[in-house]
Structures are given as C-alpha cells and as structure tokens.
Amino acid sequence: MRRLAVLSMHTSPLVQPGSGDGGGMNVYVRELASALSHAGGRSTVFTRRVDPDTPTVVEVGPGFRVVHVDAGAHDLPKEDLPGVVDDFADGVASWLAAHPGHDGILANYWLSAVAGHRLKHELGLPLITTFHTLARVKAQSGDAEPPARIRAEGEVVGCSDILLANSAEEVRQLVDLYDADRSRIEVVPPGVDHAFFTPGSQVVARRATGLGAGSVLLFAGRIQPLKGVDVAVCTLAELGRPDARLVVVGGASGSAGEAEALRVRRIAESHGLVDRVQFVDPQPHHCLAYWYRASDVVLMPSRSESFGLVALEAAACGIPVVAAAVGGLRTLVDHGRTGYLVDGRDPSTYAAHVAEILDDPIAASEMSTAATQRSWSYTWSATAARLRRICDDLSSRVLVDCA
C-alpha cells in the first residue's frame, strides 16, 4: 500500500492549531502525511472547503497534497457537519475516480470515519480509522456527545480493518466501551519534530516571547471546557506566589469557546489575577517551542485526552508537565520523573506539584533531562514507518465486512 486517501473532514492540516477546530489533530495529519512522503509513500488529504478562495488542490510537498472538497456552506458550524458527511464522501469519491491509484483510506475523527466507512464499501478499499477522541470517553468525564455520534463510532469500530490507537489506554477504551476486536487494533503513537522542539535557553525564549523574570506556568491549547483552563487559573491562585504568572496560548474553540474564555477571565478577576494571567493568540506551531522554553511548568488539566501532543512537545523542550491522569497523558508523563499526574481536578493538588518543581531547581533539572530523553522515543518517522508496515500487512488481508 503506497498511496493513502487521508480523510480529515472537519479541519485542515493547513490550519493553524490552537484556534477554531484546529488542534493536535491538525498537527497529526500534517506531520504524518509529511513523514509518509519522506519515506516514499504518497498521501492525498481530503478536507472540507471552508474558504471559497482556497485552491482546490494544494501541493504541500512531494507526495503530499491537500484537496478541498465542497460540502455544505463554508461557514457551517461544526455541530451541523453530520448533515453534509455524504456530500463530503461524494466529493472524495469523485476525486478518487478521476485520480485512480489510491489503495487505502485513513479516516481521522468520527465524521471522517463515517465518510470512510461508506467509501470503503463503495470502492472496495481497506479502512484504517483513528478517532482522536471518543464520544463514550468524553461522556465519562461529563462532556456529553450526541447519541448519533456514539452509534456511528460503534458502526465504524465494527467495520474498520484497522483501528489506530495512540496508547494502551485508548486500546482499553476501544475494547471496553466499543467492544472492538483487539486483533484489529494497532498502537501507533504520534511523534514530535525534534528539529523544532528541543531544549534551549530560557533567557533567549523569554526575550523572544516578551516574558520577563518570574515563574511561568504555561497552558497551550484551545480554550474550551474540556481542556480545563479554569483549573489552570485556579492552580495559579492556589500556588500563592506573587512572582508567578500563567500564560495561556490559544484561542476559543467550539460552540462554548467564547463563553468559556469569558468565564475563565472572570475567574482570574475573582482571584485578583488579572495582571498575572496573560492570554496570547494562537501561535504558528513551530513557534510554540519558544513558549515552552520560556516556561517553568506546563499545565494540562484536561478532562480527557486521547494522547496529548502538548505534553510531548513540552517534554521534548525539557519542560516538566503537570497533567491530568487521563488517556494518553498517563503514558506520556512519568509521574515523579518527567512531571506529575493528577487524579481529579483539585487545583490545590496541581499547585502542590507545581510548587515542588519551582522550589527544587535540582529536581526540576533532573525532570527536564528525563523528559527530553523520554521524548526521543517518539518521532514522526517512526510513526510513519509503523503505519507503512501495517498498511503492507493489510494489503494481503480479506477486508472486514459489516454488511
């Protein structure tokens, strides 16, 4: 299998992460397709057109192009996208018919998976699915998803020829919550670009970001209830250090994003932290390295997290992470060695671990070294190589039939 049709319906790999629907999945699709092309493979990434002026085809690099498919109004809210999945699938099918040679489908997120499921049966192509987030997992943490999504995910799980999981925890979730066939699940963790995300001078990073002296706690990601920016603000309040500040790099996301951003600002105001909580607009992905290096601790108090690329990127820059003990973060953060994992959402617990890092420079330096060393086991080239081997094995299998 040498040419993949990669479906990323609701968000484009060309969109800057940290704003709108752009997040870790954008990075995943872009970096994976790029790594596959460097290894001699070819990928066509199909995404929904959201701008009438965007060219239909964007050649990102040799063996890697993005095709924009017309499916619904350009400004269609994410909540309404299920209604145009068939339009998207029609557009992908038309392109594939006019450009033969694709020998597999890689679907990202449940919307793309629904389209991929249909295309698998129409075109007789193997379907590889990676969900990135799962509705039943989100529901367990209080983030309810529509029943239609849960049903759709169950159908796709039952018919995917391969399910890609980011971690052993996601394997457990797929098996326990969706009755997935364990023999069809492959653990393929994402990677990190060590050319950009690497340790560096905090002094230089502070100068580049405009941050001065004092302790810096960093939250990098979209502002939405799921990500727990409110917990990060309350952690700063519990820390009780007037020299410390919280920097939030990212923008509002989703239907509740703007309301959440306002709520978080009001929480900061209620704690008298308006001058010590700094909101920074989403940054170009490679520039995030400066913000990581400028910080002393990265906070990830997410309610759920299938993997947690921010934790990996921070580790690659040598920054300890204090994160929720959920999903892939349990794999990425080695508790007490590269950072700390927190059960529950108590800001005082987060603050206690942050204080341990800030108050013990020697231990913090040891954590930095251990985090960097651990990050080297995650590379995009390894991710691509693993996926290529899976695809090669899959090409000789009989496809799963859910009919």
N, C-alpha and C positions, 0 to 999 in steps of 0.2 A: 504494500500500500504506500503510494508515494505522493498522492495529491488529495488533500482533505478539503471538504467543504465545511468551514467552521461557521456555525450559526451563533450570532451574538445580537439577537433581535433588538433588545431594549436599550442597548448602549454600545457605542462605537469605541474600538480601541484607539481611535484618533482623538477622542475627547479627553480633556484634562481631568485626571482623578481629583476627587475632593469637592466637586460641585455637581449639582443636579443628581443624576443617577450614576455619575462617574465615580468609581471606587476601585477596589482591589481587582475586580473582575476585568476592568479595562486594562490594567497592567498585565494581568494574567494572559489575556487573549493576545495582546500586542507582543509581549516578550516570548510567549510560547511559539507563536507563528514565526517570529523573527529567528528564534533558535532552531526551529524546524528547517527554515530556509538555509541557515548556515550549515546544517547537517545534510543538505542535498535534497530535502523534501520541498513540497510546494503547498501553499495554503491560500485558499480564497475565503476571506472573511466576509460574511453577509450580515449587514446591519440595516436597520430601518432608517430611511431618509428622514431627517428632522430639519433640514435646511434646503430650500429649493435651489440655492446657488452652489451646493456641493456637487462636484463632478460625480457621475455615476460610478466611475472606476478611479481609484487612487492607487497608484503603484507605490507601495511603501518601500519596497526593496526587491532585489532579485528573489523570485519565488514567493513573494508575499504581497498580495493586493487586497484592497477592501472594496467591496461592491455595495453601493447604497440602493436599497430596494424600496420602491414606493408602496406603502401600506398604511392607509389612513392619513388623516391630516397631520401636517408637520408638527403642530403643537399639541398633539394628542397627549393627554395626561397618562402616566404610567398605569393608573387604575383602569383605563379604558383599552389598554393594549390587547387583552384577551380577545376582544371583538375583531381584531384585524390580524390574528395569527394566520388564518387561512389566506388572506391577501399576501402576507409575507411569504408563506410557503409557496404560493402560486408564482411569486416573483423569483424565488430561488429556483424553483423547478424550471421556469422558462430560461433562466440564465444557464443552468446546467445542461439543458437540452441543446442550447446554442453553443456551448463550450464543453464538449464531452471530454472525458478523461479523469474525472474525479472518481475516486474509488472508496470513499468513506465519508461519513458525516460525524462531526464533533459538535454536539449541542451544549451551549452554556446557558444555565439558568432554566427555569421551568418553562418559560414562554418559548424559548428556542427549542426546548426538548419536545414540546407539543408539535411544533412545526417539523422537527426532525423525525418524530415518530411517524407522522403522515408520509413524509418523503421517503423514509426507509421502505415502506410497503409499496409506494408507487414506483420507486426507482430500483428497488432490489439492492440497496446499499447497506452495509453494516452501520449501526448506530452506536456511537460512543457518547455517553452523557456524563457531564459533571454539573451538579446543581448549584454549587457555590453556597446557597442557603437552602434549607429545607423547611417547609411550612410547619410540619409537626414539631420540629425542634424549636422554631420560633414561638409556637403556641405554648410550649412548656415554660417559656420564660415570660409569658404574658403578652406576646406580640401576635395577636390572632390574625390569621390569614383566611381568605375566602375558602369555603368548602370545595369550590370548583378547582382551586389550585391543588388542594390535598388529593382530590380524586385524580387529577391529571398527573401528578407526580407518581401516584401509585401505578397508573397505567404505563407510564414511561419506564418505571423501575422494572415492571414485569416484562417489557419487550426490548429493553436495551441489550445489545450484545455485550457491551462492556460498560460498567459504571466506574468512573474515576472518583476516588476518594482522596482527600487531601491528607488524611491522617487515620490512625487506627480508631480514633473516636468517631470519625464520620462513618467508618465501616460499621461500627456497632450501631450507630443511629439508623443506617440504611437497613440493617438486618432486623433490629428490634422494632423499629417504628414502621417499616415498609415491607417487612418480610422478604427482603431482597435475597437472591441466590448468592451466597458467599463466593461461589466459584466464579462468578462473573464480575466480582469487584476487584479492582486493582488500585493499590495505594500509589499515587503519583503526586508527591508534594510539589508545590511551586518552588521557584528559585528566587534568587536575588542577584542583581547585577553588581558584582564586586568591583567593577570599574568605576562606578559612581558611589556606591555605598560601602565605605571603608573608613577606618578611624582617621581622624585628623585633628588639627589644632582647635581647641575650643576658643582660644583667643581670636584666631582668624575667623572662625564661624560666627562669633559674637559680632565681630566687625562687619561681616557680610550681611548679617540679618538685622543689624542695628540694635541688638540686645546688649545691654551694659553688664555691670557687675551684679552679683547676687545669684541665688539659686534659682534655676529654671526648671519647672515641670512642663512637659510638652504633651499635648493631645493633638494628634494628627489624624484627620478623618472627617467624614461628613457629619454635620450636626443634625441628628435625628434621635428620637428617644432610645432606639436600640443601642446606640453607641455609648450612652452614659456620660455625656459631657457634664451633666448636672452633678454626677458623683465626683468628677474631676474637680469641679469648682468647690464642692463641699470638702474634698480632701485638702485643698489649699487652706480652707478655713480651719479645719481640724489641726493642721500642721502647726499653726500658731507661730510662724516665723515671719516677722515683718520684712525680712530681706528676700523672701521667696515670692515668685510670681508664677502664674500659669499662662502659657501661650497656647492658644487654640488655632491650629492651622487647618482651615477647611470652611466649606460653606454649607448653607441649609440644603437639605435633601428630602425629597418626598413630600407628600401632601401635608405632613405635620412638621416639616422642616422649619418654616418661618416661625410658627408658633413655638417650637422648641427653642429656637435661637433667642426669641424674646423671653421665654421662661428662664433660660439659663442666665441671661443678662440680669433679670430681676433677682435671681438667687444670688448672684455676685453682689448686687446692690444691697440686698438684705444683710449680707455678711460684711459690708463695708469694704468690698474687694474690687470696686470699680476700677481703681487705679492699678490693681495688681493682676487683673485678668485681661490679657491682650488678645484680641481677635484679629487674625491675619487671613487675608483672602487666600483661596486655593493657589498653590504654587505649582509650577511645572515639575513633573515628577522627579527629574534628576536633581532639582534644586532643593528638594526635601532633605538631602544629605546635610546641607548646611544647618538646617533647623535641628536635625538630630544631634549633630556635633555640638551645637550651641547649648544643648540641654544637659541637665544632670540626671534626669529620670524621665522616662516615657510612661504615660499612664494609658491603660487600655481597659476601662471598666465596662466592656460590652456585656449586654445580656446574653448574646450568643455570638459565636464567631467560628465559621467553618474552618478557617485557617488563621488569618491574622498577619497579612503581609507587613503591616506597620511594625509588628513585633520583630519580624525577621530583619527588616531593613534597619531598625534601631540597633539590633544585636550586631549586624554587620558593621555598623559605625561605632561599636563598642559602648553602647549606652544601655545600662540596666533598665529592665521593663518591670513595672508592677501592673499585673493584669488579672482579669477575672479568670477563675479556674473553669473555663468553659471551652468546648470544642477543641480546635487545633491549638489554642494557646497552651493547653496542657502539655502538648508535645514540644512547642517552641521554647517555652520558658522552663528552665531547670530550677525549681524552687530552691532558693538559698545559694545558688551557684551563679546563675546568669541574671537573676532577678527574683521576683516573688509572685506567687499565685495567691489570689484571694477568693475564698469561698464566701458567697453572698455579696452584698452591695453596701456594707457599712463603711462610710468614709473614714472613720477613725482607724479601721484596720489598714486601709490604704495608707493613711497618713503615718501610721506607726512604721510601716515598711519603708516609706519614703524617707522618714527620719533616720532609719538605720543606715540607709545609703548615704545620706547627706552628712551624717555625724561621724562616719568612719571612712575617711578617704582611702585607707589601705584596702579595706574590704571592697570598696567601690571600684578601685583599680583592678582588683582580682576578678571581680564580676565582669568588668569591661573586657579583660583579656579572655575570660572563659566564654563570654557571649560571642566575641569575634571568632574565636576558634570554632565554636559550635556552628556558626553561620556558614562556614566554608563547606559543610556537608550539603548545602542547598545551593545548586546552580541551575540556571535555565538550560544549559547544555545537557546536564544530567536528566532534567525533566523531559526534554525533547527526545533524548536517547531512549529513555524508558518508554515513552509513548510510541516511538517508532517500532520498538520490539513488540509491543502489544499489538500494534496495527499489523505487523508482519504475521504474527501468530493468528490474528483474527481473520486474515485473508484466506486461511485454509479451513476455517470452521463453517459449519452449517448455521445460517442465521436463525436467531430465536424467532419464533412465530407465535404471536399472541392471539391470532385470529381464532 
